[in-house]
């Protein structure tokens, strides 16, 4: 894994996706170091007195030729609201790249499962998997049609399936209710997932039923990103560990209480 850096990135674009989600496109002041799908950054939020600690965000996409990375962010509080107001030319201080990454495969059938803003680390992953000549299936879940994120970009890399809780697009229900889970034999050799924890636990359970390896990207509170504050500790079958250093990506079978 590469070393860690702290730099002031320059905002190139602030792209609104809907009322509660946006993408920050950020130019690195040096040549971007090697970054892998699944890694994250810790962002310093300015002009938000209530935001004392840095905020973690998955790296959504990387363009090494143009030397920028993207963050897909959901507006959830004052800190993320302040980030949504950033304009081109302004700076954003970040520690990067942090955490481990998804394990890459080649020449396999792969299923990506994202719920809500959990699609954030999966776009970068989808591109690299496609470059590795994998066959991709992408299952995205959201509350409504308006909440579906980055569908057109994902369609460049594989076949996309949609579920919405109100039935406004795709299948009615959650990603775990989609009919593809009932296919025999199952469509994929490997599953990667990110989203709400209950969703990921059920995806992990379904993967176990089909005898398929499943990697999950945990969405934990991570204040430092360096393993010092211990607020992101998760219980694994080998004991407690920090999500920010040993994760955020885990084999679902390693996590205590996820699958039996």
C-alpha positions in Angstrom: 0.0 0.0 0.0 1.2 3.6 -0.7 2.2 6.1 2.0 -0.2 8.7 3.4 -0.2 12.3 2.4 -1.8 15.5 3.6 -2.4 18.2 1.0 -4.7 21.1 0.1 -6.6 20.0 -3.0 -8.2 22.5 -5.4 -11.9 22.2 -6.2 -12.3 21.8 -10.0 -16.0 21.1 -10.0 -18.9 20.8 -7.5 -21.5 18.6 -9.3 -25.0 18.4 -7.8 -26.6 15.0 -8.3 -29.9 15.7 -6.5 -31.1 17.6 -3.5 -28.9 15.6 -1.0 -25.9 14.3 -3.0 -23.0 15.9 -4.8 -19.6 15.2 -6.3 -16.5 17.1 -5.5 -13.8 16.9 -8.2 -10.5 17.8 -6.6 -7.1 18.5 -8.2 -4.1 17.2 -6.4 -1.2 19.7 -5.9 1.4 16.9 -6.6 1.3 13.8 -8.9 -1.4 11.6 -7.4 0.2 8.6 -5.5 -1.1 5.1 -6.2 -4.7 4.8 -5.0 -6.8 1.6 -5.0 -10.5 1.1 -5.1 -12.0 1.0 -1.6 -9.6 3.5 0.0 -10.8 6.7 1.5 -9.8 10.2 2.5 -10.2 12.3 5.7 -11.4 15.8 5.0 -10.9 18.9 7.1 -14.2 20.9 7.1 -13.8 24.7 7.3 -16.5 27.2 8.4 -18.4 24.6 10.5 -18.0 25.3 14.2 -19.9 22.1 15.1 -17.5 20.0 13.0 -14.5 19.4 15.2 -13.1 16.3 13.5 -12.2 15.3 10.0 -14.8 13.5 8.0 -14.1 10.2 6.0 -15.3 9.8 2.4 -14.7 7.0 0.0 -12.7 7.8 -3.1 -15.4 7.7 -5.8 -13.2 7.9 -8.9 -9.6 8.7 -9.9 -8.3 10.3 -13.1 -4.5 9.9 -13.0 -4.0 11.6 -16.4 -5.8 14.8 -15.3 -4.5 14.3 -11.7 -7.8 14.6 -9.8 -10.0 12.4 -7.7 -13.7 12.6 -6.9 -15.7 12.2 -3.7 -19.4 11.4 -3.7 -20.9 13.0 -0.7 -24.3 12.9 1.0 -25.5 16.1 2.8 -26.3 14.8 6.3 -25.3 17.7 8.7 -23.6 21.1 8.9 -20.2 19.7 7.9 -21.3 18.1 4.6 -23.6 21.1 4.0 -20.5 23.3 4.1 -18.7 21.0 1.7 -21.6 21.3 -0.7 -21.1 25.0 -0.9 -17.5 24.8 -2.1 -16.8 26.5 -5.4 -14.1 26.0 -8.1 -10.8 27.4 -7.1 -11.3 26.9 -3.3 -9.1 24.5 -1.4 -9.9 21.4 0.7 -7.4 19.8 3.0 -7.3 16.0 3.0 -5.3 13.1 4.4 -5.1 10.4 1.7 -5.1 7.6 0.7 -6.3 5.7 3.8 -7.3 2.2 4.6 -7.1 -1.1 2.6 -8.7 -1.9 -0.7 -10.9 -4.4 -2.5 -9.1 -7.5 -3.7 -9.0 -7.5 -7.5 -10.0 -10.5 -9.6 -9.6 -11.1 -13.4 -11.7 -12.9 -16.0 -14.6 -13.6 -13.6 -18.3 -12.8 -13.3 -18.6 -10.1 -10.6 -21.7 -8.6 -8.8 -21.5 -5.1 -7.2 -24.3 -4.3 -4.8 -24.7 -0.6 -3.7 -27.3 0.9 -1.4 -27.9 4.6 -1.5 -24.7 6.5 -1.1 -22.9 3.2 -0.7 -22.3 3.3 -4.4 -19.5 5.8 -3.7 -16.6 3.4 -3.6 -18.0 1.1 -6.3 -17.6 3.2 -9.4 -13.8 3.3 -9.2 -14.0 -0.4 -8.4 -16.2 -1.1 -11.4 -13.8 0.7 -13.8 -10.8 -1.3 -12.6 -12.7 -4.6 -12.7 -13.7 -3.9 -16.2 -10.2 -3.1 -17.2 -9.2 -6.5 -15.7 -11.7 -8.1 -18.2 -14.3 -9.1 -15.7 -18.0 -9.5 -16.6 -19.9 -7.0 -14.3 -23.4 -7.0 -12.9 -24.3 -4.0 -10.8 -27.3 -3.9 -8.5 -28.2 -0.5 -7.1 -30.9 0.2 -4.5 -32.4 3.6 -3.5 -35.6 5.0 -1.9 -36.9 6.6 -5.1 -35.9 7.1 -8.7 -34.4 10.5 -7.8 -32.1 8.9 -5.3 -30.4 6.5 -7.8 -26.8 7.7 -8.1 -24.5 7.4 -11.1 -26.5 4.9 -13.1 -25.3 6.1 -16.5 -21.7 5.8 -15.4 -22.1 2.3 -14.1 -23.8 1.3 -17.3 -20.5 1.9 -19.1 -19.0 -1.0 -17.1 -21.7 -3.6 -16.8 -25.4 -4.6 -16.8 -27.2 -2.5 -14.2 -30.2 -3.7 -12.1 -32.3 -1.2 -10.1 -34.5 -1.5 -7.0 -36.5 1.3 -5.4 -38.5 1.3 -2.2 -41.4 3.0 -3.9 -41.2 1.2 -7.2 -40.6 4.4 -9.2 -37.8 2.7 -11.1 -36.7 -0.9 -11.5 -38.0 -3.6 -9.1 -40.1 -2.6 -6.1 -38.3 -3.3 -2.8 -34.7 -3.6 -1.6 -31.7 -4.9 -3.3 -32.0 -8.1 -1.3 -35.4 -8.7 -2.8 -34.3 -8.7 -6.4 -35.0 -11.8 -8.4 -31.3 -12.3 -9.4 -30.7 -13.8 -5.9 -32.9 -16.7 -6.9 -30.9 -17.7 -10.0 -29.5 -21.2 -10.2 -26.7 -21.4 -10.8 -25.9 -18.0 -9.5 -24.7 -15.3 -11.9 -21.5 -14.3 -10.2 -18.2 -15.7 -8.8 -17.5 -12.8 -6.5 -19.6 -10.1 -4.7 -18.6 -6.6 -3.6 -21.0 -4.5 -1.5 -21.3 -1.2 0.2 -24.3 0.5 1.9 -26.3 0.4 5.1 -25.1 -2.3 7.4 -28.4 -4.3 7.5 -28.3 -4.5 3.7 -24.7 -5.6 3.6 -25.3 -8.3 6.3 -28.2 -9.7 4.2 -26.0 -9.6 1.0 -23.3 -11.4 2.9 -25.8 -14.1 4.1 -27.1 -14.6 0.5 -23.5 -14.8 -0.7 -22.8 -17.5 1.9 -25.9 -19.5 0.7 -24.6 -19.4 -2.9 -21.0 -20.3 -1.7 -19.6 -17.0 -3.1 -16.9 -14.8 -1.6 -18.2 -11.4 -0.5 -16.3 -8.3 0.4 -18.0 -5.5 2.3 -16.9 -1.9 2.7 -17.9 -0.7 6.1 -19.4 2.8 6.7 -18.1 3.5 10.2 -17.4 6.7 12.0 -13.7 7.4 11.5 -12.3 10.5 13.2 -8.6 10.1 12.6 -8.1 7.5 9.8 -4.9 6.4 11.5 -6.0 3.9 14.1 -5.4 6.3 17.0 -8.9 7.4 18.2 -10.4 3.9 18.3 -13.9 5.2 17.4 -14.2 2.8 14.4 -13.4 -0.4 16.2 -15.2 -3.4 14.8 -15.4 -7.0 16.1 -13.9 -9.7 13.9 -13.4 -13.4 14.4 -9.8 -12.7 15.4 -10.7 -9.9 17.9 -11.3 -6.2 17.7 -9.7 -4.1 15.0 -9.8 -0.6 13.6 -11.9 -0.2 10.5 -9.7 2.7 9.3 -6.5 0.7 9.2 -7.5 -2.9 8.7 -10.5 -1.9 6.7 -12.8 -0.4 5.5 -12.9 -3.5 3.3 -13.4 -6.9 4.9 -14.3 -10.4 3.8 -17.8 -10.8 5.2 -16.9 -14.1 6.9 -14.2 -12.3 9.0 -16.8 -10.1 10.7 -18.2 -11.4 14.0 -21.9 -11.9 13.9 -22.3 -11.3 10.2 -22.6 -14.8 8.8 -22.7 -18.1 10.7 
